[in-house]
Each structure stands twice: as structure tokens, then as C-alpha cells.
Amino acid sequence: MKKFILFFVFTGSFLLLWGQEPVIRPVKKGNRPTSTQTSNDANNPGDPTRPGDTNRKDTIDFEHRVDDTLHLTFRYLDSTRRNTLDSSIKNIDDYYPVPMSWQNLGNNGAASYPLLFKPNDAPGFDAGFHAFDIYKFKLEDTKIYKTNRPFSTLGYQLASGKEQMIMAMHTQSPRPNINFGIDYRLISAPGFFVTSNNNHNAYRLFGNYQSKRKRYNGTLVLMGSSIKASQNGGIVNDSQLLDPNRKERFAVDVNLGNAGKFNPNPFNTSVKTGTIDKSFTFFIRQSYDIGKRDSIAINDSTTEYLFYPKLRFQHTFTYSNEQYHFGDVGADSILYKQWFNINLRDSTDTFSVYEKWSVMNNDFSLVQFPDTKNTSQFFLAGITLQNITRTFNSGQNHFFNMQLHGEYRNRTRNKKWDMLLKGTFYTGGLNIGDYSAYASLGRYLNKRWGDVELFFKNVNRTPSFVFDSRSAYNFGNTNDFKKENIISFGATANNPYVRLSFTNYLINNYAYFENYYKSAQYNKPINILQLGASTTIKVYRHWNWYVEGMLQQTDAAAPIRVPLIYTRQRLAYEGRFYKNLLISTGIEARYYTAFKAYAYAPVTEQFVVQDTTTIKNLPDISAYLHFRIKGFGAYIRLENLNTASFQNGSLQFINNNFAAPLYPTPGLVFRFGIKWWFLN
């Protein structure tokens, strides 16, 4: 921990000493990078439905010296669409790892779940542990940059409860055909209650190389994370929250780890009762193209080589290693029997459960481009062999999967139509019979009416391995589950005035946990309807009102728990002042209607269905000031103002909301953060 902090302090100091402060300014329309990938950077055809959009109004260029401007674009790993950086200061989601539409269990780094329903609809092998996914870097979110200058961002956040967060990114292209970089994030959050300290590290190294004549392309990604999350099982009695003698929340009794009572310490990374998960991924993709060569003479000594592919041979190798561990040095035998059906030898005993997965994928694909001048139109066909090894306390298991996949993509050269057809089928192995079929059709209308898109998806998948009786985390369940089938369809409309969305899910054989450890499968169809809208209303001059809302409707008897209405609203005073000062300040509120929120099972890392407790919260209210001066940005926030109470004769912030049964959210939180964008 100390080594990481010293390393980034030294790196940041060095870059600040040698870097020159950039000037941030909007990209002029004529200079905006095109969103269509040219033959010069065609590499990985794939799903274009990635976050980010080159039509964003708040994009940036960085000026280093006179006539020395940074030009930086990026594409996601499996996408051909190029994007520009977003320098918006309006949204805290751009700085904080847990989006506002998610709910964590009390502090940064704690287990989290989405308030807006989204099923696990990936076919094939899945270990089944996702409570901490939001804090990990994802392979599909890897950005491949194109830049003419080394570029870095550094961020630091400090919050109540001695919470700290460090974020860093650096990328550079020493040659036009080479790019590499690094992403890093450290979260240290001691928490407000006993045994709730979290310490997470996540890193991602990435690089891309293209040969001089643009026929060969290679992409390498190394990625990993370390999740250390203490677990207290929630508080014993919520009446203690209003006890004037327990204003110090470490005095509130919890279900697990009471013996570890201590004052918050950001440098304490030990976990006596809780989760330690580690992951590592090695990814390399290589491709070689056959097609039409061309060149442009820049001057007498410089030639720019062009290449228009007709057929691509592509090989992708991925190796991932995931370790899951829960331990308790002072396990209560009564509670473990009641919650998890685990029998301990003594009334207070040591408990540990461990499972490790190693997955190796070899994929070979052929890509054919019908239109020489449009690499966003292609056919792809491929085959993947997957080898899986499970290691647990008493031995090993070996599995395999054989997968066929295909794809057709056509983003027309006039950028008006965007079509995607994509399918995957498992022909043999552990997940034989799993499949996924996806189709989308998008149309750009005009500047006024924006874009519309229709989509359809059908997935047939084996329930995650944690539901299998062989799993080390499946305590006494012998269920033989059928495959889940998930159908989703919907539409989105996005224009300068409003964004509208409609999604409908139809789920059969839904697998879930209840009563902390019991696995079950719902044998009736579940229908979930989502209607969403968001817009910005100009109230008066610099005053803007941001409105987001989602309505979710499902059968009350179904084992899926979502709030009927979710809304987030901001009333903000915004504008550019004194030439270089950008400000967004105001009041933010998030509210969702009462619902029987999932309980959390700390041993199995699962959010489980419960029917006894209804979470009925006040709106979460925050006051904030976000600003940016050239390449320096900062934010100051007072969060959870809604917890104010005069019950004990003085102003105290003890009227806590609840994230889940037994898990209160904090009182007043002061959050301060800074972020630099700069060149080297």
C-alpha cells in the first residue's frame, strides 16, 4: 500500500514538474475527428454499442504551445467507432466509480448493485461473483488511443471517514503506428461502521502496434485487480442509530467482526472478516490483412502508406485467473448455521472458503470486407476453444467449451444507417446449448431529431457456476437447474432536447438465491418493463435543470426486486466565467420508491431475495461545486444532507437511509476531489 502511494506521488510530481499546463478549449467543428474508422486504424471489428459518442458537445482539445495542439481520439477494444475525450464537469459519475444509478452498501468499495434492472445475459461460463465488478477494469472497456502527444490525467479524492481514492491514466504514441498506456485506480475507504474497511487496487496496461504498411495489427492488454473488503453482515439493531451515545458509528453493534472494533485507518488493509478477491487477465489479438495497397507521397522523402483490407485473419488469445476467498477469524457458529447452513466445531471458530478459476480462450476468426473504402462494413465468422480449470480446497476440476460465433456489421459511409447482427452458439462442453443472438438497427435523422435505434436480443444460458452443487460457495444445495432464457427488445431516441428509452425483458427459468444461501429457480415467465427519459431544461440564463427518470414494472411475485420509480435531478448554476473558469454548482437529489431491496450474503458475495423488509428512504440530497480552470478540475460536495436530525436537541446527521436490510448509508459526507489533464 505504502509503495503504491509513494510510486504515484513520485510519478505525479515528476510529470507536474516537466509537463506544461494545457489550455482546454472546445474542438472547432472543422477540426472534430471523424467517428468513422479509416483503413489506417482498422483493427478489431466488433460491437459498436460502446459508451461514448463523438457527437458530444463537451469535447476538448489541449493546446501545448502555439500551433502545437494535441489531437487525441480513442476507440473501444471491440469497436470501430472513434471517440473524443469528454471533459464535462457536470456529472459526478465521471469521477466516482459507483454511478448514481447504483447503490453500494455504505461506503466506496463496498458491494454494489444496480437500481435499474439489467440481467446477467452473457452465455457461456460464469463463476457467478459480481458484487464488486463495478470497481474492476473491464476488458471490453479498454480504450485504444491515437495521439500525437503524450497525455496524462491524475486524480485524487478525499472524503469523510478518511476515504481516499487515486486515479491515473497515461498514454503516448512514440511513433504514429505505436500506442501504449496505463490505467490505475486505488480505493481506500475505512468505512463508518465496524469491519467495513475496503482497499481495492485495479490496473490496466495496454498497447497497440500497426505495421508500416498497415497489414499487421497487434493489441496487448494486461489487466488485474485486488479486492479487499471487510464484511460486518450489517448492523444488529437499527434503533442504535438514534442512540446519542453512539454518534461514533463504530459503537454500533454489527453481526460479523465485532471483535475487530477500531478507529478508521486508511492504511489498514488487513481483512480479518471479509472478502479477498484477485483477478488477472492477459489478452493479445493479432491480425493480418489481404487487400489493396496504396500510398500518398507527402514530400520527396516521406510516403504515407494506405491499405484497404478485403480479408482479415485474426487470432485472439485470452488467459484470465480469478480467485475468490472469504475468511472469518472469529466466526459465530449460531449465525453461520442460521444464515449459511454451515456447521462449525466451536461456538467461535475460524472459517474459510476458497475457489480459483483459470480460463484460457483461443479464438480464430475470418473477417471479410465487401466495400473496400468502408471498414465499418464486414462479415465475421470464428471459432473459440475455451479451457477452464477450477481449483478448490480438495482438488481440481477441468472443463472445456467449444463456441462458434458470427457477425455482420454495416455502418454506411454517409453515417446515417448502422446495422449489427451478432450470434454465438456453444456446440460442446460445460455450457453446450448456450447461445446469444443480437440485432440492432440505428438511423441518424438530422441535427434536430438526432438518432433512433431498435434492438432485439435472445440469450439461452447455463446459470452461473455458483448455483452448481459442485461450487465451494453452494452450501447444501442439490438443485439441477434448467437453462435461463432471456429475451430483451426495445428502442432509444436521442436528440438535443430529450433522450427516451424503452426496454422489455422476458425471462424464463430465472435462477436466484434466497434466505442467504438457498438457491432456487423461478418456473414462471417474468416480464419487466422499463421506460426512461432524460432532458435538460434551461430555467433562466445560467440556471439549468437536469431531469432523469426511469419507470420499472414487474410482477410483485417474481424474485426480482426493483424500485417502481427512479429519478435523479439537478438544479445547477453553470457557465464560463473570467474566460477560463467553468463552473457547475447547485443541488442534486436522487430518489427511488420503496421496495423490498435485496439482502446481502457476505460469505457468498450474493445479493439475495428477501420478503420481510421494505426499504423506504428519503431522497438523497447533495450540494456541490464543480469547476475547471484550463487543465485543472476540482469538485466539492456535501452529500446526504437528508440525514439531518434535531432529535437529540442539536443538529446531527443520524437519520440514515438504508442501502439494503441491515446496511445503513452514512450520515453527512464531505467529498473533495481534484483532477489534472496535462501534456508532457
C-alpha positions in Angstrom: 0.0 0.0 0.0 2.7 2.5 1.0 4.8 1.5 -2.0 1.9 2.3 -4.4 1.3 5.7 -2.8 5.0 6.6 -2.9 5.2 5.5 -6.5 2.3 7.7 -7.6 3.4 10.7 -5.6 6.8 10.5 -7.2 5.3 9.9 -10.7 2.8 12.8 -10.3 5.5 15.2 -9.0 7.8 14.3 -12.0 5.0 14.8 -14.5 3.9 18.1 -13.0 7.5 19.4 -13.0 8.1 18.6 -16.6 4.6 19.0 -18.0 3.2 22.2 -19.3 -0.3 23.2 -18.3 -2.7 22.6 -21.2 -5.3 25.1 -22.4 -8.6 23.3 -22.8 -10.9 24.6 -25.4 -13.9 23.2 -27.4 -13.0 21.5 -30.7 -14.0 23.6 -33.6 -16.4 21.9 -36.0 -13.9 21.7 -38.8 -11.3 20.0 -36.6 -13.5 17.4 -35.0 -12.1 13.9 -35.6 -14.4 11.7 -37.7 -16.2 8.9 -35.9 -15.7 6.5 -38.8 -12.6 4.4 -38.6 -10.4 4.6 -41.6 -8.3 1.9 -43.1 -5.3 3.2 -41.3 -6.6 2.2 -37.9 -8.9 -0.7 -38.8 -8.2 -3.5 -36.3 -11.0 -5.1 -34.4 -14.4 -5.2 -35.9 -17.0 -5.7 -33.2 -19.9 -4.5 -31.2 -20.4 -0.7 -31.9 -22.7 -0.2 -29.0 -20.0 1.1 -26.7 -20.2 4.1 -24.3 -19.1 7.4 -25.8 -20.3 9.4 -28.7 -18.4 11.8 -31.0 -21.5 14.0 -31.1 -21.0 15.1 -27.5 -20.9 18.9 -27.3 -18.4 19.0 -24.4 -15.3 17.7 -26.1 -11.8 19.0 -25.7 -8.6 19.9 -27.4 -5.4 20.5 -25.5 -3.0 23.3 -26.5 0.6 22.8 -25.5 2.2 25.7 -27.3 1.3 28.0 -30.2 0.4 25.8 -33.2 1.2 22.7 -31.1 -2.2 21.2 -30.3 -3.0 17.7 -29.0 -5.2 15.6 -31.3 -6.4 12.6 -29.3 -9.1 10.1 -30.2 -9.9 6.6 -29.0 -11.9 3.6 -29.8 -13.0 0.7 -27.6 -11.4 -2.6 -27.9 -14.2 -4.3 -30.0 -15.5 -1.2 -31.8 -14.6 0.6 -35.0 -16.1 4.0 -33.9 -13.7 6.6 -32.8 -14.5 9.0 -29.9 -13.1 12.2 -28.4 -12.5 12.8 -24.7 -15.2 14.2 -22.6 -14.1 17.0 -20.3 -17.5 17.7 -18.8 -17.6 18.8 -15.1 -21.3 18.5 -14.6 -21.6 14.8 -13.6 -20.1 13.2 -10.5 -20.3 9.9 -12.3 -17.3 11.0 -14.3 -15.2 11.0 -11.1 -16.7 8.3 -8.8 -16.6 4.6 -9.6 -20.2 3.9 -8.4 -22.7 5.6 -10.7 -25.7 7.3 -9.2 -28.0 4.6 -10.7 -26.2 2.0 -8.5 -26.3 1.5 -4.7 -23.3 0.5 -2.6 -23.6 -0.9 0.9 -22.5 2.3 2.7 -19.1 3.4 1.5 -16.8 3.5 -1.5 -15.6 0.0 -2.3 -18.4 -1.9 -0.7 -20.5 -4.4 -2.6 -22.9 -2.7 -5.0 -26.0 -3.5 -7.1 -27.8 -1.6 -9.9 -31.1 0.1 -9.1 -32.1 -0.1 -12.8 -32.5 -3.8 -13.7 -30.1 -5.3 -16.1 -29.9 -9.2 -16.2 -26.7 -11.2 -16.5 -27.3 -12.1 -20.1 -23.9 -13.4 -21.2 -23.9 -17.0 -22.5 -21.2 -19.5 -21.5 -19.1 -19.9 -18.4 -19.6 -17.5 -15.5 -18.3 -18.1 -12.0 -21.1 -16.0 -10.6 -19.5 -13.4 -8.4 -20.3 -9.8 -9.4 -20.9 -7.8 -6.2 -17.5 -5.9 -6.7 -17.4 -5.8 -10.5 -18.0 -2.0 -10.5 -14.5 -1.5 -9.0 -12.7 -3.6 -11.6 -11.4 -2.6 -15.1 -13.2 -4.5 -17.8 -11.6 -5.8 -21.0 -14.4 -4.6 -23.2 -14.0 -1.0 -21.8 -10.3 -0.8 -22.8 -9.6 2.3 -24.9 -7.1 2.2 -27.8 -5.8 5.7 -28.2 -4.5 7.7 -31.1 -2.5 10.7 -30.0 0.2 13.0 -31.3 1.4 14.0 -27.8 1.9 12.1 -24.6 -1.2 12.7 -22.5 -1.9 12.1 -18.8 -4.6 12.5 -16.2 -4.2 12.4 -12.4 -7.0 12.5 -9.9 -7.2 12.4 -6.1 -10.2 12.3 -3.9 -10.6 12.7 -0.1 -13.8 12.2 1.8 -15.2 11.8 5.3 -14.3 8.7 7.2 -10.7 9.1 5.9 -11.7 7.8 2.5 -9.1 8.3 -0.3 -9.0 7.5 -4.0 -6.2 7.8 -6.5 -6.8 7.6 -10.3 -4.2 7.9 -13.0 -4.1 7.4 -16.8 -1.2 7.9 -19.3 -1.0 7.2 -23.0 1.5 8.1 -25.7 2.5 7.2 -29.2 6.3 7.4 -29.7 5.6 6.6 -33.4 2.4 7.1 -35.4 1.9 3.3 -35.6 2.5 2.5 -31.9 0.5 3.5 -28.8 0.7 2.3 -25.2 -0.6 3.4 -21.8 -1.7 2.6 -18.3 -4.8 3.0 -16.2 -4.7 2.7 -12.4 -7.1 3.2 -9.5 -6.7 2.9 -5.8 -9.6 3.0 -3.4 -9.0 3.1 0.4 -12.2 3.5 2.5 -12.1 2.6 6.2 -15.9 3.0 6.4 -18.1 4.3 9.1 -19.1 1.1 10.9 -17.1 -1.7 12.4 -15.4 -4.1 9.9 -16.4 -2.2 6.8 -12.9 -1.1 5.6 -12.3 -1.5 1.8 -9.0 -1.4 0.0 -9.0 -2.0 -3.8 -6.4 -1.8 -6.5 -7.1 -2.0 -10.2 -4.6 -1.6 -13.1 -4.6 -2.0 -16.9 -1.7 -1.9 -19.2 -2.5 -1.6 -22.9 -0.6 -1.3 -26.2 -1.3 -1.3 -29.9 1.0 -1.8 -32.9 0.4 -1.5 -36.6 3.0 -2.4 -39.2 4.4 0.3 -41.5 2.3 -0.9 -44.5 -0.8 -1.4 -42.3 -1.3 -5.1 -43.0 -0.4 -6.4 -39.5 -2.0 -5.2 -36.3 -1.4 -6.3 -32.7 -3.1 -5.4 -29.5 -2.0 -6.3 -26.0 -3.8 -5.8 -22.7 -2.6 -6.8 -19.2 -5.2 -6.2 -16.5 -5.7 -7.1 -12.9 -7.4 -6.2 -9.6 -7.1 -6.8 -5.9 -10.4 -6.5 -3.9 -10.1 -6.4 -0.1 -13.5 -5.8 1.6 -14.2 -6.4 5.2 -17.7 -7.7 5.9 -19.8 -6.9 9.0 -23.1 -8.6 7.9 -25.0 -5.3 8.7 -26.0 -3.8 12.0 -27.7 -5.8 14.7 -30.4 -3.2 15.7 -31.3 -0.1 13.7 -32.5 1.7 16.9 -28.9 2.1 17.9 -28.5 4.6 15.0 -30.6 7.2 17.0 -28.8 6.5 20.3 -27.0 9.8 21.3 -24.2 7.7 22.9 -23.5 6.0 19.5 -22.8 9.1 17.4 -19.5 7.4 16.7 -20.7 4.7 14.4 -18.0 2.3 15.4 -20.0 1.9 18.6 -23.0 0.4 16.7 -23.1 -3.4 17.0 -22.7 -5.5 13.8 -23.3 -9.1 13.0 -19.8 -10.1 11.9 -16.4 -8.9 13.2 -17.4 -7.1 16.4 -14.2 -8.2 17.9 -12.3 -6.0 15.5 -13.6 -2.6 16.7 -11.1 0.1 16.0 -10.8 3.7 14.7 -10.8 4.2 11.0 -7.3 4.0 9.5 -6.8 4.4 5.7 -3.5 2.5 5.9 -5.1 -0.6 7.4 -5.5 -3.1 4.6 -5.9 -6.2 6.6 -9.2 -8.2 6.4 -10.0 -10.4 9.4 -13.6 -10.9 8.4 -14.4 -10.5 4.8 -13.6 -10.9 1.1 -10.3 -11.1 -0.7 -10.7 -11.4 -4.5 -8.0 -11.2 -7.0 -8.0 -11.3 -10.8 -5.6 -11.1 -13.7 -6.2 -11.1 -17.5 -3.7 -11.4 -20.4 -5.1 -10.5 -23.8 -3.4 -10.4 -27.1 -5.0 -10.1 -30.5 -3.2 -10.3 -33.8 -4.5 -9.8 -37.3 -3.1 -9.9 -40.9 -4.9 -8.3 -43.8 -5.1 -9.2 -47.5 -6.3 -6.4 -49.8 -5.4 -3.4 -51.9 -2.3 -1.3 -51.3 -2.0 2.4 -52.0 0.3 5.3 -51.0 0.4 9.1 -50.9 3.7 11.0 -51.4 3.8 13.6 -48.7 7.1 15.1 -49.9 10.3 13.9 -51.6 11.3 11.9 -48.6 8.0 10.9 -46.9 5.4 8.5 -48.2 2.1 7.7 -46.4 1.2 4.1 -46.9 -2.5 3.2 -47.2 -4.2 -0.2 -47.2 -7.8 -1.3 -47.9 -8.4 -4.7 -46.4 -10.6 -7.3 -48.2 -9.9 -10.3 -46.0 -8.5 -10.4 -42.4 -7.1 -13.4 -40.5 -7.5 -12.7 -36.8 -6.3 -14.7 -33.7 -7.1 -13.8 -30.1 -5.7 -15.4 -27.1 -7.0 -14.6 -23.6 -6.0 -16.0 -20.3 -7.8 -15.0 -17.1 -7.3 -16.0 -13.5 -9.8 -15.3 -10.8 -9.5 -16.1 -7.1 -12.4 -15.8 -4.6 -11.8 -16.1 -0.8 -13.9 -15.4 2.3 -12.5 -15.8 5.8 -13.6 -15.1 9.3 -11.1 -15.5 12.2 -13.9 -15.3 14.8 -17.0 -16.9 13.2 -20.1 -17.2 15.3 -21.4 -20.7 15.0 -25.0 -19.8 15.6 -25.1 -17.1 13.0 -23.3 -19.2 10.4 -25.7 -22.1 10.9 -28.7 -19.8 10.7 -27.6 -17.7 7.7 -25.4 -20.1 5.6 -26.2 -23.7 6.9 -22.6 -24.0 7.9 -21.7 -26.2 10.9 -18.6 -25.0 12.9 -16.8 -27.1 15.6 -16.8 -24.4 18.3 -19.1 -21.6 19.3 -16.4 -19.2 18.0 -14.3 -20.7 15.2 -12.2 -19.9 12.2 -14.0 -20.2 8.8 -12.6 -20.0 5.3 -13.9 -20.8 1.8 -11.8 -20.6 -1.4 -12.2 -21.1 -5.1 -10.0 -20.3 -8.1 -10.8 -20.2 -11.8 -8.3 -20.2 -14.7 -9.8 -19.7 -18.1 -7.9 -19.8 -21.4 -9.5 -18.8 -24.7 -8.1 -19.4 -28.2 -10.2 -17.7 -31.0 -9.6 -17.7 -34.7 -11.8 -15.5 -36.9 -12.0 -14.6 -40.6 -13.3 -11.1 -41.5 -14.4 -10.1 -45.0 -14.9 -6.5 -46.1 -17.3 -6.2 -49.1 -16.7 -2.4 -49.5 -13.0 -1.6 -49.9 -13.5 2.0 -48.7 -15.7 1.2 -45.7 -14.1 -0.9 -43.0 -17.3 -0.5 -40.9 -19.0 -3.0 -43.1 -17.9 -6.5 -42.7 -18.7 -10.2 -42.2 -17.0 -12.1 -39.4 -17.0 -15.8 -38.6 -15.0 -17.5 -35.9 -14.4 -20.5 -33.6 -13.3 -20.4 -30.0 -11.9 -23.2 -27.8 -12.1 -22.5 -24.1 -10.3 -24.5 -21.4 -11.4 -24.0 -17.8 -9.7 -25.1 -14.6 -11.3 -24.9 -11.2 -9.1 -25.2 -8.1 -10.6 -25.6 -4.6 -9.5 -26.8 -1.2 -9.8 -30.5 -2.0 -8.7 -30.7 -5.7 -9.3 -29.6 -9.2 -11.9 -29.8 -12.0 -11.3 -29.4 -15.7 -13.9 -28.3 -18.2 -13.9 -27.0 -21.8 -16.3 -25.2 -24.2 -16.4 -25.0 -28.0 -18.0 -21.9 -29.4 -19.0 -20.7 -32.9 -19.7 -17.1 -33.5 -20.5 -14.8 -36.4 -21.3 -11.1 -37.0 -22.4 -8.7 -39.7 -21.9 -5.0 -39.3 -22.7 -2.2 -41.7 -22.3 1.5 -40.8 -22.9 3.2 -44.0 -20.4 5.7 -45.4 -22.9 8.5 -45.1 -23.1 7.7 -41.4 -26.9 7.6 -41.4 -27.6 3.8 -41.0 -26.0 1.5 -38.5 -26.8 -2.2 -38.6 -25.5 -5.0 -36.4 -26.3 -8.8 -36.4 -24.4 -10.9 -34.0 -24.6 -14.5 -32.8 -22.8 -17.1 -30.6 -23.5 -20.8 -30.2 -21.9 -23.3 -27.8 -21.5 -26.6 -29.7 -19.9 -28.6 -26.9 -18.5 -28.6 -23.4 -19.7 -27.4 -20.0 -22.1 -24.9 -21.5 -23.3 -26.8 -24.5 -26.5 -25.4 -26.0 -25.9 -21.9 -24.7 -26.5 -19.2 -27.4 -26.8 -15.5 -27.9 -28.5 -13.6 -30.8 -28.4 -9.8 -31.1 -29.7 -7.4 -33.7 -29.9 -3.7 -33.8 -30.8 -1.1 -36.4 -30.0 2.6 -36.0 -30.8 5.7 -38.1 -29.4 9.2 -37.9 -32.3 11.5 -38.8 -30.9 15.1 -38.6 -29.5 17.5 -36.1 -32.9 18.3 -34.7 -34.3 14.8 -34.3 -31.0 13.0 -33.7 -30.7 9.2 -33.6 -33.2 6.4 -33.2 -32.3 2.7 -32.6 -34.2 -0.6 -32.3 -32.7 -3.7 -30.8 -33.5 -7.3 -30.0 -31.6 -9.9 -28.0 -32.2 -13.5 -27.1 -29.9 -15.4 -24.8 -30.0 -19.0 -23.6 -27.5 -19.5 -20.8 -26.5 -22.0 -18.1 -26.9 -20.5 -14.7 -23.7 -19.3 -13.2 -21.5 -21.9 -11.6 -22.2 -20.6 -8.1 -25.6 -22.3 -8.5 -23.9 -25.6 -9.2 -23.8 -28.1 -6.3 -20.0 -28.5 -7.0 -19.3 -24.9 -6.2 -17.4 -24.3 -2.9 -19.9 -21.4 -2.3 -23.0 -23.5 -2.7 -23.8 -24.8 0.8 -26.0 -27.8 0.8 -28.0 -27.1 -2.4 -28.6 -30.0 -4.9 -30.7 -28.3 -7.5 -30.4 -29.3 -11.1 -31.3 -26.1 -12.9 -32.6 -25.6 -16.4 -31.1 -23.0 -18.7 -32.2 -19.4 -18.3 -33.7 -17.8 -21.4 -33.7 -14.0 -21.6 -35.4 -12.1 -24.4 -35.0 -8.3 -24.5 -36.1 -5.8 -27.0 -36.6 -2.0 -27.1 -35.8 1.3 -28.6 -34.0 4.6 -27.9 -34.4 8.1 -29.3 -31.7 10.6 -28.6 -31.7 14.2 -29.8 -30.6 17.6 -28.4 -33.9 18.0 -26.5 -34.6 14.7 -24.8 -33.4 11.1 -24.6 -36.2 8.4 -24.5 -35.8 4.7 -23.9 -38.0 1.7 -23.8 -36.9 -1.9 -22.9 -38.8 -5.0 -22.2 -37.4 -8.2 -20.7 -39.0 -11.6 -20.7 -37.1 -14.1 -18.5 -37.7 -17.8 -18.2 -36.1 -20.1 -15.5 -34.6 -17.3 -13.6 -32.0 -18.5 -11.1 -31.6 -16.7 -7.8 -30.6 -17.0 -4.1 -33.0 -16.6 -1.1 -32.6 -16.8 2.6 -28.8 -16.1 2.3 -27.7 -19.5 0.9 -30.6 -21.3 -0.7 -30.5 -21.4 -4.5 -33.8 -21.6 -6.4 -35.2 -21.2 -9.9 -38.5 -19.5 -10.8 -40.5 -21.7 -13.1 -42.8 -18.9 -14.4 -42.1 -16.2 -17.0 -41.0 -12.9 -15.6 -41.8 -9.7 -17.6 -40.0 -6.4 -16.8 -40.9 -3.2 -18.5 -38.6 -0.1 -18.3 -39.5 3.4 -19.6 -36.8 6.1 -19.3 -36.4 9.7 -20.1 -33.9 12.4 -19.5 -33.7 16.1 -20.6 -32.1 19.4 -19.7 -34.4 22.4 -19.1 -33.0 25.9 -19.2 -34.7 27.7 -16.3 -33.1 31.1 -16.6 -29.8 32.3 -18.0 -27.1 30.2 -16.2 -29.7 28.0 -14.4 -30.2 24.5 -15.8 -32.5 21.7 -14.5 -31.3 18.2 -15.3 -34.0 15.6 -15.1 -33.6 11.8 -15.4 -36.2 9.2 -14.7 -37.0 5.5 -15.1 -40.2 3.6 -14.5 -39.8 -0.2 -13.9 -42.7 -2.6 -13.7 -42.7 -6.3 -12.9 -44.8 -8.9 -11.3 -44.7 -8.5 -7.5 -44.5 -12.3 -7.0 -41.4 -12.5 -9.2 -38.0 -12.9 -7.4 -36.7 -9.6 -9.0 -36.6 -6.5 -6.8 -36.6 -3.1 -8.4 -38.0 0.3 -7.4 -41.0 1.3 -9.4 -39.6 4.8 -10.0 -36.1 6.0 -10.0 -35.2 9.7 -10.6 -32.2 11.9 -10.4 -32.5 15.6 -10.6 -30.0 18.5 -10.5 -30.7 22.3 -10.4 -27.4 23.8 -11.4 -25.9 27.3 -11.9 -23.4 26.8 -14.8 -21.3 28.8 -17.2 -17.9 30.1 -18.3 -16.6 33.0 -16.3 -13.4 35.0 -16.5 -12.5 33.4 -19.8 -11.1 30.1 -18.4 -13.3 29.3 -15.4 -16.0 26.7 -15.9 -18.5 26.2 -13.0 -21.3 23.9 -12.3 -22.8 24.3 -8.8 -26.2 23.5 -7.3 -28.4 20.9 -5.6 -28.6 17.3 -6.6 -31.3 14.8 -5.5 -31.7 11.1 -6.1 -34.9 9.2 -5.1 -36.4 5.8 -5.7 -39.6 4.5 -4.4 -39.9 1.9 -1.6 -39.2 -1.7 -2.5 -38.1 -4.9 -0.9 -34.4 -4.4 -1.7 -32.0 -7.4 -1.9 -30.3 -8.6 1.3 -26.5 -9.2 1.1 -24.9 -12.5 1.9 -21.3 -11.7 2.8 -19.9 -15.2 2.6 -21.2 -16.0 -0.9 -20.9 -12.4 -2.3 -24.5 -12.6 -3.5 -27.4 -10.2 -3.3 -30.3 -12.4 -2.2 -34.1 -12.1 -2.4 -35.9 -11.3 0.8 -39.6 -10.6 1.6 -39.6 -9.2 5.1 -38.1 -5.7 5.0 -39.2 -2.8 2.8 -36.6 -0.1 2.2 -38.3 3.3 2.3 -35.8 6.1 2.0 -35.8 9.9 1.9 -34.3 11.4 -1.2 -30.5 11.5 -1.2 -29.7 15.2 -1.3 -26.3 16.8 -2.1 -24.9 20.3 -2.5 -22.0 20.5 -4.9 -19.5 22.8 -6.6 -17.6 21.5 -9.7 -15.2 23.7 -11.6 -12.4 23.7 -14.1 -9.6 26.1 -14.9 -7.8 25.1 -18.1 -6.4 21.7 -17.4 -7.2 21.6 -13.7 -10.6 20.5 -12.4 -12.0 20.1 -8.8 -15.2 19.2 -7.1 -16.5 19.9 -3.5 -19.6 18.1 -2.3 -21.7 17.8 0.8 -23.7 14.6 0.5 -26.6 13.0 2.5 -27.9 16.4 3.7 -31.2 14.5 4.1 -29.8 12.7 7.2 -30.1 15.9 9.3 -31.9 15.5 12.6 -32.7 17.7 15.7 -34.0 14.7 17.7 -31.4 15.0 20.4 -31.6 18.8 20.8 -28.8 19.7 18.3 -28.2 19.3 14.6 -26.9 15.8 13.9 -26.8 13.8 10.7 -28.1 10.5 12.1 -31.3 9.9 10.2 -29.7 7.4 7.9 -31.2 5.9 4.8 -30.7 2.2 4.1 -28.9 0.6 1.1 -30.2 -2.9 2.0 -31.7 -4.6 5.0 -29.2 -4.1 8.0 -27.0 -1.8 5.9 -27.4 1.9 6.6 -25.8 4.5 4.4 -23.5 7.2 6.0 -24.6 10.5 7.5 -23.2 13.7 6.2 -20.2 13.1 3.8 -17.8 15.9 2.7 -16.1 14.9 -0.5 -13.3 16.8 -2.2 -11.5 15.8 -5.4 -9.1 17.2 -8.0 -8.2 16.1 -11.5 -5.5 17.3 -13.9 -5.3 16.9 -17.6 -1.8 17.7 -19.0 0.7 17.1 -21.7 4.4 16.0 -21.3 
